Amino acid sequence: MAILFQNVTAVLMDDAGTVLKGAFVAVEGDKILSVGAQRPEGAFDEVVDGAGKVLMPGLVNAHTHVPMTMMRGYGDGHDLHDWLQNFIFPVEDKWDARAIRAAAALGLCEMIASGTTCLADMYMFCDEICQEVAAAGINANIARGVTAFAEGVSFDTHPSCVETRALADRWHGHNGGQIKIDACLHGEYTSFASPAVWDGLAEYAREKGLGMHVHISETRSEHEDCVGRWGMTPVQVLEKHGVWDVRAIAAHCVWTTPDDWAILAEHGVSAVHNPCSNLKLGSGIAPVIGLRKAGVNVALGTDGVSSNNTTDLFEDMKIAAMLQNGAQQDPLALLPMDALRMATVNGARALGRNTGRIAPGCDADLILVDFGRLNLIPCHDVVSNLVYAAHGCDVVMNMCRGKVIYRNGDFLTIDIERVKREVADYALPLLFG
């Protein structure tokens, strides 16, 4: 199908930061065909008039736990480790496949409606999550979080490792790459009893060409306890076990050190900043400026709804920019374009995706933002408005891989009323009684 966006303000996310007014952007199949100031020749199946709207690459949410939508607001007011042990883990023991599918569908709807076109998820019941992702049409890197609390755990037989291998065999590369499977070590602090699992997981990722997704130094205690165990930080000890020898994303990185940043940069590991979650849980402020100066690619994530409490990446963009400026006491520390790159092109690089830019040959992952909304009037600077003034609810169209999956409040691939019924009638009673 060929689609033409005309008379639109296009934020290209190229190196020059081009904002092209009165633009024509043509899409054919799942790719962007052309971008320019003149109408391209040829016929189109659909022409979208973008007057008063901004066309931009879809947002890339580089660290999520999608089914945790069921825990929105549950256990608020506790630090990470208390919150996990006494609230989150007990609820997660009650999951079943049906509830996961309902929760995942609800989470995907929230992301789609607020402009996300690609995400990296770490959780369990990943086969069910993949089914919902495939049906929704959104792009996703899915990872089964591997934990190993007992000693002597084997990569060959440990259930979550077995699930990882089955998941990759079934889903990696699905629908031309819509779904990618990443290997995933939940964290050093949830697997230090069996470091052989780190070795096995790292070797498997190298052999299969998979990425890696890991929680890193989210809290001071996580970071310092690791140093006490090994005499090394989480980044450093996992390097020794080959975890960073593939395309990898390190979520949080709040307590990482300059030595850690050098390792991440050397291995091409992307750090994923989760400002709202880190602030809510009192975990601290990630050293985004130091990471960037060290040459680390920094992307943006919302983390789970349970610790955010939304997946509106526009909110995280705004907080990310203002947080660094406040912490550095420098209004130029992180500019609006820097924050926008974190949520688009940097996220695409982190996930190994051909997206995040409006350019010929890129995947047609695009969103329209209505600049006629009251909070976006007037517009002196498009990028500034996107970062500091826009909300996810200003998104009026979401296109993934050349297919419109959301338009003007309507979900075109998900039965939202069925999802709400499943959540209310099944998932919530199962988890919370």
C-alpha positions, 0 to 999 in steps of 0.5 A, a space after each residue: 500500500 502506498 500512502 502520502 503525507 502532504 502539507 505536514 511539518 516533518 521532524 526528520 531526526 537527521 544529523 542536522 535536526 531538520 524540521 521541514 515545513 510543508 513536507 511530503 513524505 511517501 510510504 510504500 509497503 513498510 518503508 519510507 519511500 521519499 521525503 521532500 518539499 515537492 509532491 512526488 510523482 505517482 498514485 497513492 492509495 491514501 493521501 493524508 493531509 497533515 495541515 496543523 500537524 507534526 509528523 515525526 518518527 515513532 517513539 522507541 521505549 527502550 525498557 519496559 515491563 508491559 504486563 505490569 500495567 496491572 500493578 499501576 499504583 500498587 505498592 507506591 511509597 516504597 524503595 525498589 527492594 522493599 517494593 519488589 519483595 513485598 508487593 511485586 513478586 507476590 503478585 507476580 506469583 499469581 500470573 497465568 497466560 490469560 491474565 498476561 495476555 489481557 495485561 499485555 494488550 492493555 499496556 500495548 494500547 497505552 503505548 500505541 495511543 501515546 506514540 510508541 512504535 517500538 519497545 524493548 520488553 523484559 518479563 515472563 510469559 513471553 510467548 503470550 506477550 509476543 502473540 499480543 505484539 504480533 496482533 497489535 502490529 507494533 515492533 518489539 524486542 522481547 526478552 525473557 528475564 533470567 534470574 537464578 537465586 540458587 547455586 549451581 543453576 545450569 543454563 542448559 536446564 534452568 527453566 527461564 533459559 529453556 524458555 529463552 531458547 524456545 522463544 528465539 526459535 519460535 519468534 526471532 525475526 517474526 514478520 520480517 523483523 517486527 519481533 526480535 528476541 533478545 537474551 536477558 539477564 535480569 540483573 547481577 543482584 538476581 543471579 549472582 549465586 550462579 554466574 555460570 548462567 551468565 556465561 551460558 547466556 552470553 555464549 548463546 546470544 553470541 551464537 544466535 546473534 541476539 541482543 542482550 537486555 540487563 538491569 544495571 546499577 539501578 540502586 546504590 545498594 545493588 551497586 555497592 553489594 555487587 562491589 562487595 561480592 566481587 570487588 567490581 561493579 555490575 558493569 565490570 563483573 558482567 564484562 568478565 563473563 562476556 555479557 557485553 559482547 553483543 548488541 546490548 542495552 543496560 537499563 537504568 545505570 544510575 550508580 555507574 562510574 566513569 570506569 563503567 562508562 568507558 566499558 559501555 562505550 568500548 563495547 557499544 552498549 546502550 544505556 537506557 535512562 528511566 527518569 520517572 521510574 528512578 525518581 519515583 522509587 528514589 533510586 537516584 539520577 542517572 549520570 546521563 551527561 557523563 555517559 554521553 560525554 564518554 561516548 555511550 548511546 543513551 536511549 529512553 525508557 518508561 520502565 514498568 507502569 508499576 513504577 512510573 505510572 504511565 508509558 507516556 514517553 513524552 512525559 519521560 522526555 520532558 523529565 529527562 531534559 529538565 532533570 539533567 539541567 537541574 542536576 547540572 545547574 545548566 539549562 544547556 546540559 540536555 537540549 530538547 533535541 538531545 531528549 528527542 534523539 534519546 526517544 527516537 534515533 538513539 532508541 532505534 540504535 539501542 534495539 538494532 532497528 532501522 527506524 527513529 528517522 524520517 528518511 528513504 529506506 527507513 521503516 515506516 514507523 511514524 506518528 502524527 501529533 496535533 499541534 492544534 491542541 491548546 497546550 501546543 499553541 503557540 509554536 515558536 519551536 517545534 522540537 521544544 514544543 514536542 519535548 516540553 509541552 506535548 503529551 501522549 494524548 496529542 498523538 492522533 495517528 500511529 503507523 508501524 511498518 507502513 500500517 496505521 494501527 491507531 487513528 483519532 482515538 480508534 485502535 485498528 488492530 486491538 479490540 479495546 473493549 474486549 481488553 478492558 473486559 478481560 482486565 476487569 473480569 479476569 486479570 484483576 480478580 486473579 491477581 488481587 482477589 
